[in-house]
Amino acid sequence: LTESADKIATGNAKIDATLTALNDLVNSSQGDLVPKFKAFNSAVGDLESTAKDVGAKVARMREKGNEYFKAWDEQLAQIKNEDIKQRSAERKTEVSNKFMDIKRSYTEAKMAFEPFMSELKDVQTALGTDLTTGGLAAIKGTVEKLNQDAVPLKTAVAKLAGEFKDLGVAMSSGPAPQSK
């Protein structure tokens, strides 16, 4: 879970890299646009790959979570001491709530990411056909919108990464991390 949180957190760096490449391309006043367009395309591909990886990690977390909670329920049924059983059930509810938080946060991040990625792809397509100063001028409004849309998207990604870390800590079999 902690490893997944770190991978998710890199998504914000990938968003920044993509926007940096796009802004660099759009704000080019001279020179060959092709290398900058290639850098933008590469950044978009990298961002898309990271998003797919995050989606796979969330799907795996959901699958493992379902198995984990099913096993927890089976173990709870075997506990005879009511106090221990109640405390274990409360703990299960606490951990289950963290899983639900991740599901909600992933949905929020995905809902912000999909239109963002779609617009990046549209920019790629438009510039793939019209990589000229006129083509760049035509997409400037979209680029401004992408820069604005990145702010809530990055917030959603950071929240998702934080919740993965929280769940990792809650489910860790090691000692709790020390406060600094």
NUKOLFI-392822 format. One record per residue: x negated, y, z of N, C-alpha, C in turn; residue number from 1; chain; residue in three letters. Coordinates in steps of 0.001 Angstrom, whole numbers, plus 500000, padded with zeros to 6 digits. Layout:
REM NUKOLFI-392822
- X Y Z X Y Z X Y Z NUM A ALA
...
//
This chain:
REM NUKOLFI-392822
- 499181 498803 500000 500000 500000 500000 499138 501259 500000 1 A LEU
- 498069 501228 500780 497180 502386 500822 496492 502572 499476 2 A THR
- 496089 501466 498862 495479 501526 497527 496476 502089 496515 3 A GLU
- 497722 501664 496615 498766 502189 495735 498968 503683 495973 4 A SER
- 498942 504094 497237 499095 505517 497566 497988 506335 496906 5 A ALA
- 496765 505811 496946 495645 506521 496323 495830 506616 494810 6 A ASP
- 496305 505539 494200 496550 505537 492747 497646 506543 492397 7 A LYS
- 498696 506573 493201 499786 507516 492964 499264 508946 493100 8 A ILE
- 498451 509190 494106 497906 510536 494337 497052 511001 493165 9 A ALA
- 496406 510070 492454 495622 510471 491281 496530 511004 490172 10 A THR
- 497812 510695 490265 498757 511209 489264 498742 512719 489203 11 A GLY
- 498605 513381 490345 498562 514846 490349 497322 515363 489630 12 A ASN
- 496207 514686 489807 494984 515082 489093 495164 514870 487590 13 A ALA
- 495878 513814 487224 496118 513542 485796 497063 514585 485202 14 A LYS
- 498050 515012 485982 498949 516080 485521 498133 517349 485295 15 A ILE
- 497275 517682 486264 496423 518866 486133 495516 518767 484909 16 A ASP
- 494900 517615 484711 493994 517434 483572 494739 517597 482247 17 A ALA
- 495943 517057 482200 496740 517165 480975 497102 518616 480697 18 A THR
- 497558 519307 481727 497925 520720 481537 496709 521584 481222 19 A LEU
- 495569 521285 481822 494344 522025 481527 493982 521857 480055 20 A THR
- 494041 520611 479573 493726 520354 478163 494729 521054 477247 21 A ALA
- 495991 521011 477604 497019 521658 476787 496846 523173 476790 22 A LEU
- 496655 523757 477956 496465 525209 478044 495210 525654 477302 23 A ASN
- 494161 524849 477405 492925 525157 476685 493179 525153 475176 24 A ASP
- 493940 524191 474714 494276 524099 473289 495137 525280 472849 25 A LEU
- 496191 525545 473586 497143 526588 473201 496517 527976 473281 26 A VAL
- 495619 528179 474208 495005 529496 474376 493730 529670 473560 27 A ASN
- 493444 528703 472686 492277 528819 471814 492515 529917 470789 28 A SER
- 491585 530805 470710 491762 531881 469743 490932 531646 468489 29 A SER
- 489988 530745 468595 489159 530480 467429 488520 529112 467551 30 A GLN
- 487877 528693 466490 487160 527429 466481 488036 526270 466031 31 A GLY
- 487425 525115 466014 488092 523899 465563 489065 523417 466643 32 A ASP
- 490317 523290 466286 491345 522860 467229 491364 521342 467430 33 A LEU
- 490807 520597 466488 490886 519131 466524 490279 518535 467799 34 A VAL
- 489070 518922 468222 488529 518329 469459 489404 518616 470686 35 A PRO
- 489951 519828 470737 490807 520170 471873 492123 519391 471812 36 A LYS
- 492621 519165 470616 493841 518367 470449 493572 516916 470854 37 A PHE
- 492414 516415 470482 492048 515043 470874 491931 514931 472395 38 A LYS
- 491363 515948 473031 491247 515936 474503 492638 515943 475135 39 A ALA
- 493541 516736 474581 494921 516769 475080 495583 515405 474898 40 A PHE
- 495450 514817 473710 496048 513499 473460 495505 512448 474422 41 A ASN
- 494227 512507 474679 493605 511556 475607 494160 511733 477022 42 A SER
- 494309 512994 477433 494845 513272 478773 496292 512795 478891 43 A ALA
- 497077 512989 477845 498468 512517 477852 498501 510992 477962 44 A VAL
- 497651 510334 477198 497589 508868 477261 497189 508370 478633 45 A GLY
- 496235 509054 479242 495778 508689 480579 496894 508885 481609 46 A ASP
- 497613 510000 481496 498735 510270 482394 499832 509218 482223 47 A LEU
- 500125 508884 480994 501164 507885 480724 500764 506517 481277 48 A GLU
- 499513 506163 481124 499009 504892 481652 499121 504847 483173 49 A SER
- 498772 505941 483829 498884 506022 485290 500336 505880 485723 50 A THR
- 501249 506536 484993 502676 506454 485330 503184 505022 485208 51 A ALA
- 502756 504315 484184 503170 502913 484014 502622 502058 485148 52 A LYS
- 501380 502330 485530 500757 501589 486630 501509 501835 487938 53 A ASP
- 501864 503080 488186 502629 503415 489397 503979 502702 489371 54 A VAL
- 504648 502706 488222 505932 502008 488094 505791 500526 488417 55 A GLY
- 504718 499923 487941 504472 498504 488220 504207 498276 489702 56 A ALA
- 503462 499200 490326 503177 499058 491759 504457 499185 492595 57 A LYS
- 505320 500098 492213 506586 500261 492934 507454 499015 492754 58 A VAL
- 507502 498487 491536 508287 497272 491290 507738 496108 492120 59 A ALA
- 506426 495999 492180 505803 494926 492987 506104 495136 494473 60 A ARG
- 506046 496390 494921 506355 496688 496321 507797 496287 496636 61 A MET
- 508715 496580 495731 510118 496212 495944 510276 494694 496039 62 A ARG
- 509624 493998 495120 509699 492529 495109 509121 491943 496397 63 A GLU
- 507939 492394 496762 507296 491901 497984 508111 492299 499217 64 A LYS
- 508679 493489 499189 509497 493962 500306 510715 493072 500512 65 A GLY
- 511380 492715 499426 512550 491832 499529 512165 490487 500139 66 A ASN
- 511040 489940 499688 510557 488666 500245 510207 488830 501726 67 A GLU
- 509553 489924 502046 509106 490194 503406 510297 490301 504360 68 A TYR
- 511309 491054 503956 512472 491240 504832 513306 489967 504955 69 A PHE
- 513331 489177 503900 514031 487891 503978 513327 486988 505006 70 A LYS
- 512010 486938 504937 511239 486136 505902 511417 486693 507318 71 A ALA
- 511471 488004 507445 511650 488637 508754 512998 488225 509339 72 A TRP
- 514043 488248 508511 515373 487826 508968 515354 486373 509434 73 A ASP
- 514655 485525 508696 514564 484109 509072 513852 483962 510417 74 A GLU
- 512806 484735 510625 512077 484677 511889 512927 485225 513037 75 A GLN
- 513655 486299 512769 514534 486873 513793 515550 485849 514286 76 A LEU
- 516077 485069 513372 517091 484072 513718 516536 483022 514683 77 A ALA
- 515227 482839 514673 514611 481822 515524 514246 482344 516917 78 A GLN
- 514273 483638 517115 513890 484212 518407 515052 484053 519389 79 A ILE
- 514761 483461 520533 515796 483214 521535 515891 484339 522569 80 A LYS
- 514775 484971 522892 514762 486045 523868 515437 487274 523240 81 A ASN
- 516558 487702 523813 517357 488787 523236 516607 490115 523208 82 A GLU
- 515806 490387 524222 515051 491641 524250 514037 491685 523097 83 A ASP
- 513301 490604 522927 512319 490525 521837 513041 490587 520492 84 A ILE
- 514145 489890 520398 514912 489867 519156 515398 491279 518797 85 A LYS
- 515911 491997 519797 516410 493349 519555 515271 494279 519133 86 A GLN
- 514146 494193 519810 513009 495062 519469 512485 494743 518069 87 A ARG
- 512452 493484 517733 512001 493101 516393 512991 493588 515334 88 A SER
- 514269 493506 515625 515292 493990 514698 515181 495506 514523 89 A ALA
- 514911 496224 515608 514735 497679 515528 513513 498022 514683 90 A GLU
- 512459 497254 514885 511226 497475 514109 511477 497190 512629 91 A ARG
- 512224 496149 512346 512563 495817 510957 513349 496964 510321 92 A LYS
- 514285 497528 511066 515070 498651 510563 514169 499844 510268 93 A THR
- 513230 500103 511150 512290 501214 510954 511469 501024 509672 94 A GLU
- 510931 499837 509486 510118 499557 508298 510998 499557 507045 95 A VAL
- 512189 499010 507172 513123 498982 506040 513484 500401 505602 96 A SER
- 513641 501302 506554 513927 502699 506225 512777 503336 505451 97 A ASN
- 511545 502965 505794 510385 503482 505062 510391 502967 503621 98 A LYS
- 510803 501721 503436 510939 501175 502082 511988 501960 501305 99 A PHE
- 513094 502259 501946 514162 503017 501282 513686 504426 500932 100 A MET
- 512896 505028 501805 512337 506354 501525 511484 506313 500257 101 A ASP
- 510682 505271 500128 509840 505134 498939 510699 504976 497691 102 A ILE
- 511734 504177 497779 512612 503993 496614 513232 505320 496190 103 A LYS
- 513691 506098 497168 514285 507409 496855 513237 508354 496268 104 A ARG
- 512075 508382 496869 511020 509282 496390 510554 508892 494992 105 A SER
- 510481 507598 494735 510086 507158 493402 511130 507596 492376 106 A TYR
- 512397 507457 492722 513461 507878 491814 513358 509379 491543 107 A THR
- 513119 510172 492587 512965 511619 492419 511770 511942 491518 108 A GLU
- 510644 511296 491779 509445 511547 490977 509670 511120 489529 109 A ALA
- 510315 509985 489355 510567 509487 488001 511510 510435 487247 110 A LYS
- 512516 510948 487942 513460 511871 487298 512770 513178 486903 111 A MET
- 511762 513585 487631 511001 514783 487270 509970 514471 486192 112 A ALA
- 509422 513260 486226 508349 512902 485305 508854 512630 483888 113 A PHE
- 509969 511938 483758 510416 511528 482420 510620 512698 481460 114 A GLU
- 511337 513775 481847 511458 514887 480900 510126 515611 480678 115 A PRO
- 509284 515646 481700 507962 516256 481577 507147 515508 480518 116 A PHE
- 507136 514187 480633 506384 513365 479685 506987 513470 478288 117 A MET
- 508288 513506 478204 508961 513622 476915 508555 514918 476207 118 A SER
- 508478 516004 476966 508066 517276 476366 506598 517242 475942 119 A GLU
- 505756 516583 476737 504357 516438 476329 504264 515681 475013 120 A LEU
- 505055 514630 474872 505070 513831 473643 505570 514670 472462 121 A LYS
- 506583 515493 472726 507089 516377 471665 506007 517363 471222 122 A ASP
- 505260 517883 472177 504154 518790 471841 503119 518056 471004 123 A VAL
- 502799 516830 471392 501854 516021 470605 502343 515872 469171 124 A GLN
- 503610 515521 469026 504174 515303 467701 504157 516580 466877 125 A THR
- 504591 517680 467486 504629 518961 466764 503230 519378 466315 126 A ALA
- 502275 519270 467226 500918 519681 466875 500217 518669 465977 127 A LEU
- 500655 517430 466028 500097 516417 465139 500380 516741 463678 128 A GLY
- 501471 517456 463443 501837 517850 462082 501414 519276 461768 129 A THR
- 501333 520105 462783 501073 521529 462559 500040 522050 463561 130 A ASP
- 498821 521538 463433 497738 521964 464320 497089 523219 463736 131 A LEU
- 497849 524306 463853 497413 525605 463347 497726 526648 464408 132 A THR
- 497238 527864 464208 497563 528918 465160 499070 529172 465175 133 A THR
- 499720 529033 464028 501180 529173 463977 501872 528064 464747 134 A GLY
- 501364 526840 464632 501918 525706 465373 501750 525889 466870 135 A GLY
- 500594 526417 467269 500350 526684 468687 501287 527765 469207 136 A LEU
- 501491 528798 468400 502389 529881 468807 503812 529359 468982 137 A ALA
- 504199 528403 468149 505565 527869 468190 505855 527094 469476 138 A ALA
- 504829 526552 470106 505064 525732 471312 504707 526451 472610 139 A ILE
- 504292 527702 472522 503876 528426 473744 504956 528431 474816 140 A LYS
- 506212 528612 474450 507298 528611 475428 507423 527264 476125 141 A GLY
- 507267 526201 475361 507328 524851 475941 506163 524631 476901 142 A THR
- 505005 525143 476543 503831 524991 477404 504040 525742 478719 143 A VAL
- 504611 526934 478644 504911 527678 479871 505881 526893 480746 144 A GLU
- 506897 526304 480119 507876 525493 480856 507199 524275 481494 145 A LYS
- 506312 523626 480761 505597 522468 481303 504773 522867 482530 146 A LEU
- 504120 524013 482453 503341 524488 483601 504237 524720 484817 147 A ASN
- 505425 525249 484587 506372 525473 485687 506940 524152 486206 148 A GLN
- 507296 523254 485290 507879 521969 485679 506890 521086 486441 149 A ASP
- 505608 521341 486257 504591 520537 486939 504611 520756 488448 150 A ALA
- 505035 521931 488897 505001 522227 490338 505913 521283 491127 151 A VAL
- 507219 521180 490807 508049 520237 491571 507670 518776 491302 152 A PRO
- 507184 518493 490107 506749 517131 489802 505584 516734 490703 153 A LEU
- 504606 517604 490834 503450 517294 491677 503861 517169 493146 154 A LYS
- 504833 517954 493568 505344 517842 494937 505979 516473 495143 155 A THR
- 506769 516027 494165 507423 514715 494253 506394 513587 494265 156 A ALA
- 505350 513711 493460 504294 512689 493413 503538 512648 494739 157 A VAL
- 503227 513821 495293 502526 513863 496583 503381 513252 497690 158 A ALA
- 504682 513519 497665 505589 512949 498662 505607 511424 498551 159 A LYS
- 505672 510920 497328 505676 509466 497109 504373 508845 497618 160 A LEU
- 503257 509462 497302 501965 508939 497775 501912 508935 499297 161 A ALA
- 502408 510005 499920 502425 510079 501383 503280 508995 502002 162 A GLY
- 504416 508709 501384 505287 507665 501930 504683 506284 501759 163 A GLU
- 503948 506061 500675 503234 504790 500527 502192 504658 501639 164 A PHE
- 501479 505743 501923 500470 505705 502999 501131 505443 504341 165 A LYS
- 502247 506128 504608 502962 505928 505874 503393 504473 506037 166 A ASP
- 503905 503898 504971 504338 502504 505028 503133 501588 505241 167 A LEU
- 502034 501910 504571 500816 501120 504760 500351 501124 506203 168 A GLY
- 500401 502291 506829 500017 502401 508236 501008 501636 509105 169 A VAL
- 502307 501777 508821 503343 501116 509625 503236 499589 509546 170 A ALA
- 502730 499094 508427 502674 497644 508250 501268 497075 508433 171 A MET
- 500318 497915 508773 498941 497478 508934 498806 496551 510128 172 A SER
- 498023 495521 509964 497770 494616 511082 496527 495053 511856 173 A SER
- 495871 496109 511356 494682 496647 512044 495086 497709 513041 174 A GLY
- 494097 498288 513699 494387 499358 514663 494892 500600 513948 175 A PRO
- 495691 501378 514662 496215 502626 514096 495061 503571 513833 176 A ALA
- 495151 504340 512743 494061 505283 512454 493943 506335 513561 177 A PRO
- 492722 506775 513802 492478 507767 514836 492816 509146 514313 178 A GLN
- 493428 509957 515147 493726 511355 514781 492448 512161 514838 179 A SER
- 492349 513137 513937 491137 513965 513915 491385 515237 514652 180 A LYS
//
